[in-house]
Amino acid sequence: MAIRVLLADDHRLLVEGFRHSLKDLGVDVVEVAYSLDGLIDRYFEIKPDVLVIDIRFHRDSAAETGLDACEAILKRDPSARIIVFSQFDDQHLIENTYKLGVLAFVRKDESTDVLLKAINTVADGREFFSPQVAQLLAWSFVKDRNPANLLDAKEMKLFIMTADGSSMVDIAKVMDLSAKTIGAMMKTIKEKLGIENPADFTKLAIRFGLTDTQLKTRN
């Protein structure tokens, strides 16, 4: 029996291409959703074997994403078998995807064969890591610079304050430490994380979700 797939993606040409390719390979795309509107309810009405869903959808107002939909579905049905299908491959995003309980992350520039293998694997209730995603996660593990894993509590506080744009003077006052001590800690942090300037602090903090500075800048 063919695997029943619900495909959610707002890129119509890409969807049609994959839909026909998968049909030829024995996968039954029972329905396509071009938006997130009503998707969660529709998922539970159809109850597909596998949900293949993009992360970003064009929306006029709400900031909802494909990952939000995945989280909502998995809360109601932890056994839901989901594949995130995206052009974005940021390490933090991929890690969060798997932490939610999604079973696979496939990049859109990977072949139909990779997506088919992911569908077959996930349909059996097993996790799947495509070659490109597996390589990225392996490399990021080796090169992990997550401050939360490398810094102690005081260093972490200094790191976040710097990332948020606090001056050395303000940091010294808040932490009740001398400028000399703060300077020594800054040197240690830079050595541990392999960074040089305040902009690097902010970029790294944003990457690992340790600050909302980027959001503040946009407002």
Order of alpha helices (4+ residues) and beta strands (2+ residues): beta-alpha-beta-alpha-beta-alpha-beta-alpha-beta-alpha-beta-alpha-alpha-alpha-alpha-alpha-alpha-alpha
